[in-house]
Amino acid sequence: MKLLASDVVTLAEKVGFKNKFHLVGHDIGAVVGWTTATLYPNLLKSWTADWPAYLWALDNDPTQKEKGSYVHLFQHKFILRFRHYRALRKLWQCFPQYNINAYLNTRGAS
């Protein structure tokens, strides 16, 4: 999550937000957003998370519960490693293989 929060800040800088910016997150983006807000509070004008609605949906909507179950995979390195990053590989299937390999190599997962 720290790496993803750093990516958010870098992306904001690259698109021209050198000072403060508004941040909005939903689903896994809310998890990343909370981490960003915690680590870089001085860079945010505002932080909005649709987390309460998401949590309600996880508790009350079987479809959302199934679709949102992947979020927990990103919170446990052991699970990612144990499954040989299968969830990430599936999410990244549209990305060039060299980008995937470069990312996984930095984590000793290739």
Backbone as a ProteinNet text record, in pm:
[ID]
protein_1_A
[PRIMARY]
MKLLASDVVTLAEKVGFKNKFHLVGHDIGAVVGWTTATLYPNLLKSWTADWPAYLWALDNDPTQKEKGSYVHLFQHKFILRFRHYRALRKLWQCFPQYNINAYLNTRGAS
[TERTIARY]
81.7	0	86.8	200.9	289	338.1	371.1	416.5	304.1	182.8	70	41.9	52.3	33.8	139.9	261.3	368.6	338.5	282.1	242.8	137.5	42.7	-61.4	2.7	94.8	162.6	243.6	316	395.9	306.6	195.6	101.6	45.8	7.8	-43.9	60.3	184.6	292	311.3	307.2	329.7	221.4	98.2	-9	-24.9	65.4	69.8	31.3	-0.7	-36.2	88.9	160.4	286.5	263.8	150.3	122.3	18.8	-101.7	-206	-305.7	-371.3	-471.6	-584.1	-700.7	-814.9	-796.3	-830.9	-818.8	-952	-996.8	-1121.5	-1090.2	-1143	-1118.1	-1241.5	-1248.8	-1358.3	-1300.3	-1356.3	-1315.5	-1168.5	-1085.5	-943.1	-879.1	-932.7	-883.2	-902.3	-1006.1	-1026.2	-918.8	-880.6	-773.4	-643.1	-614.1	-493.5	-505.2	-623.5	-644.9	-624	-674.2	-652.4	-503.5	-431.7	-287.1	-220.2	-261.3	-206.3	-234.5	-357.8	-395.4	-317.8	-287.2	-211.6	-64.7	-7.3	136.2	168.4	73.4	98.7	-12.8	-50.7	-163.2	-137.7	-13.6	20.3	-0.9	-19.9	-38.5	-184.8	-274.8	-415.9	-496.4	-574.2	-673.6	-794.7	-830.8	-943.4	-926.3	-996.5	-993.7	-1136.6	-1185.3	-1320.8	-1313.3	-1375.6	-1379	-1523.8	-1558.4	-1691.2	-1689.3	-1618.2	-1597.1	-1722	-1798.4	-1917.2	-2016.3	-2038.7	-2130.4	-2074.6	-1945.8	-1881.1	-1892.7	-1866.5	-1876.9	-2020.7	-2118.1	-2257.4	-2285.2	-2238.1	-2261.3	-2194.5	-2075.9	-2008.3	-2088.9	-2154.9	-2234	-2371.5	-2425.7	-2564.6	-2589	-2488.1	-2507.2	-2411.3	-2464.2	-2377.1	-2291.9	-2345.5	-2269	-2148.9	-2171	-2060.7	-1960.3	-2010	-1919.9	-1825.4	-1880.2	-1797.3	-1699.8	-1750.7	-1665.4	-1560.1	-1587.7	-1493.5	-1398.6	-1409.6	-1326.8	-1177.6	-1144.1	-1002.5	-926.6	-996.1	-930.1	-843.3	-892.1	-817.9	-687.3	-682.8	-559.4	-443.6	-473.6	-368.5	-316.4	-387.2	-348	-260.9	-241.1	-165.2	-59.2	63.9	173	184.7	159.2	171.7	77.1	-46.7	-145	-101.2	-53	-6.4	107.2	203.9	317.9	276	192	149.1	79.4	2.7	-69.1	10.3	137.5	229.4	173.7	114	63.7	-41.8	-114.5	-214.1	-321	-368.7	-472.6	-421.8	-299.4	-243.1	-219.5	-169.5	-146	-276	-384.9	-514.3	-558.8	-543.1	-580.8	-496.1	-372.8	-279.1	-272.1	-360.3	-345.9	-341.9	-385.5	-380.2	-248.6	-165.6	-39.3	69.6	169.5	281.9	353.4	395.6	459.1	584.3	659.2	781.5	748.5	633.7	594.4	559.9	487.3	450.6	575.2	665.7	790.7	871.4	879.5	955.9	897.9	765.4	701.5	725.2	702.5	718.8	863.6	958.3	1100.3	1140	1077.7	1110.9	1062.7	973.4	921.5	969.4	1061.1	1113.4	1008.2	914	801.6	798.1	895.5	888.3	902.7
-118.8	0	126.3	119.7	237.2	268.1	164.1	184.1	243.3	194.5	247.7	392.9	426.7	565.3	655.4	606.6	681	699.9	597.4	607.8	715.6	727.2	831	969	991	1120.4	1148.4	1050.1	1066.2	1097	1026.4	1050.5	1192.6	1237.3	1373	1475.9	1453.8	1545.1	1544	1425.1	1411.9	1480.1	1484.2	1549.5	1696.7	1748.8	1892.2	1941.8	1854.2	1897.7	1899.5	2012	2022.3	2050	2111.1	2142.8	2046.8	2094.7	2010.3	1966.4	1852.5	1802	1734.7	1724.5	1652.1	1504.1	1417.3	1273.7	1206.7	1122.2	1047.7	900.5	812.8	670.5	587.4	475.3	379.9	239.1	147.1	8.3	-2.3	-66.5	-76.6	62.7	151.8	289.7	361.2	324.7	384.5	338.1	211.6	160.3	234.2	248.7	322.2	469	524.1	664.6	690.2	600.7	617.5	612.4	525	517	645.3	695.5	820.7	935.8	944.2	1052.1	1044.4	923.6	905	943.4	902.3	926.2	1064.9	1123.6	1252.1	1353.3	1376.5	1467	1610	1650.6	1786.6	1809.4	1703.1	1717.5	1719.2	1693.9	1681.6	1805.7	1853.4	1957.6	1895	1775.9	1703.2	1554.7	1473.4	1328.7	1278.6	1210.4	1156.3	1007	928.6	783.5	736.7	653.6	595	464.5	461.9	340.7	295.4	382.7	334	262.1	317.2	251.9	117.7	112.1	-12.6	-117.9	-79.3	-173.8	-223.5	-133.3	-175.5	-278.6	-250.2	-343.1	-477.7	-477.5	-604	-687.3	-621.1	-692.7	-735.9	-664.5	-685	-729.4	-725.4	-759.3	-872.6	-993.8	-1108.2	-1085.8	-1015.8	-989.8	-901	-793.8	-704.3	-775.6	-860.9	-935.9	-1021.9	-1088.8	-1171.3	-1085.6	-978	-892.8	-818	-789.9	-713.5	-797.7	-928.4	-1014.5	-1003.3	-959.4	-949.5	-846.9	-748.2	-642.5	-701.3	-806.1	-865.6	-930.5	-971.4	-1030.7	-931.5	-803.6	-702.8	-665.7	-706.5	-670.2	-776.3	-887.9	-997	-1047.1	-1008.1	-1049.8	-1201.6	-1269.3	-1414.9	-1478.1	-1430.3	-1485	-1459.1	-1338	-1307.1	-1399.7	-1418.7	-1505.1	-1650.7	-1695.6	-1834.6	-1872.8	-1783.3	-1809.4	-1761	-1734	-1690.4	-1570.3	-1477	-1351.9	-1376.2	-1487.3	-1524.3	-1415.4	-1357.2	-1253.8	-1132.7	-1091.8	-976.4	-1008.5	-1125.4	-1164	-1159.6	-1203.7	-1200.9	-1056.7	-970.8	-830.3	-760.3	-803.9	-737.6	-799.1	-888.6	-962.1	-871.8	-748.7	-656.5	-578.8	-591.8	-519.1	-599.1	-528.5	-600.3	-687.3	-805	-899.2	-841.3	-756.9	-700.8	-608.2	-537.9	-454.1	-541.3	-648.9	-740.7	-801.7	-847.5	-907.4	-808.1	-683.3	-581.4	-558.3	-551.4	-531.9	-651.5	-769.4	-888.6	-910.5	-875.7	-889.3	-802.7	-685.5	-598.5	-657.6	-754.1	-818.5	-960.9	-1002.9	-1138.7	-1243.1	-1209	-1299.4	-1355.8	-1325.6	-1370.6	-1520.1
0	0	0	67.2	67.3	-73.9	-149.3	-287	-372	-355.6	-431.7	-393.3	-265.3	-222.2	-284.9	-289.9	-355.1	-504.2	-566	-706.7	-727.4	-635.5	-644.4	-644.8	-551.9	-541.6	-667.9	-716.5	-838.7	-957.7	-969.6	-1078.9	-1071.9	-952.9	-936.7	-980.8	-943.8	-984.8	-1135.8	-1195.8	-1340.8	-1422.6	-1370.4	-1445.9	-1407.7	-1327.3	-1303.8	-1166	-1073.8	-939.3	-852	-856.8	-783.7	-635.1	-603.7	-463.3	-406.7	-387.7	-329.1	-434.9	-408.4	-500.7	-423.4	-488.9	-433.9	-467.5	-375.2	-397.7	-366.3	-458.3	-441.6	-465	-380.5	-397.4	-368.2	-436.6	-416.7	-426.8	-352.4	-359.1	-318.1	-396	-360.6	-361.9	-443.8	-447.5	-314.6	-239.9	-108.2	-10.8	-21.2	64.5	32.6	-95	-136.4	-94.6	-110.9	-73.7	74	158.8	303.1	335.9	269.6	291.4	245.1	129.1	76.6	172	219.6	311.3	442.4	486.1	609.7	592.1	479.2	457.4	401.9	327.8	261	288.1	411.6	438.5	390.7	387.2	345.5	196.4	117.7	-27.3	-68.7	24.9	-10.9	25.8	-73.1	-46	20.7	-28.8	28.8	-1	77.1	58.4	73.3	-30	-29.2	-58.4	28.9	8.6	13.6	-80.7	-82.7	-4.6	104.2	181.6	257.5	323.9	395.6	303.4	184.8	90.7	45.8	25.9	-16.3	93.8	217.5	328.8	344.6	327.6	334.3	225.6	103.7	-7.3	18.4	76.5	107.7	206.7	299.8	400	348.1	249.9	210.8	67.8	-14.9	-156.6	-194.5	-214.9	-247	-372.5	-470.6	-593	-562.9	-486.5	-451.3	-362.3	-274.7	-187.2	-271.4	-371.7	-459.5	-540.6	-598.6	-682.8	-601.5	-474.7	-393.8	-311	-320.6	-236	-267	-387.6	-424.4	-341.2	-283.7	-206.9	-96.9	-32.5	78.7	31.9	-93.1	-145.2	-142.3	-165.6	-170.6	-32.1	71	206.6	272.9	206.5	266.3	168.1	190.5	101.4	94.1	205.2	205.8	103.5	100.9	7.1	-135.9	-162.7	-298.1	-338.3	-249.5	-280.7	-292.4	-200	-197.6	-328.3	-379.9	-505.1	-626	-606.3	-711	-788.5	-714.4	-770.4	-879	-867.4	-968.5	-985.9	-875.7	-884.6	-960.7	-931.2	-1002.6	-1149.1	-1177.4	-1317.8	-1397.7	-1336.1	-1404.9	-1429.2	-1329.2	-1344.2	-1450.9	-1465.1	-1555.3	-1693.8	-1729	-1853.8	-1977.9	-1969.5	-2083.8	-2091	-1987.1	-1984.1	-2054.7	-2109.3	-2171.1	-2067	-2108.3	-2017.2	-1951.5	-2023	-1963.4	-1846.4	-1850.3	-1736.2	-1615.4	-1639.8	-1532.2	-1469.8	-1554.5	-1504.6	-1423.3	-1470.7	-1397.9	-1259.4	-1250.2	-1120.3	-1029.3	-1080.1	-997.4	-957.6	-1043.6	-1010.3	-892.1	-877.2	-764.5	-632.7	-639.5	-519.9	-504.1	-589.2	-582.1	-613.3	-702.2	-727.9	-867.8	-948.4	-1088.2	-1102
[MASK]
++++++++++++++++++++++++++++++++++++++++++++++++++++++++++++++++++++++++++++++++++++++++++++++++++++++++++++++

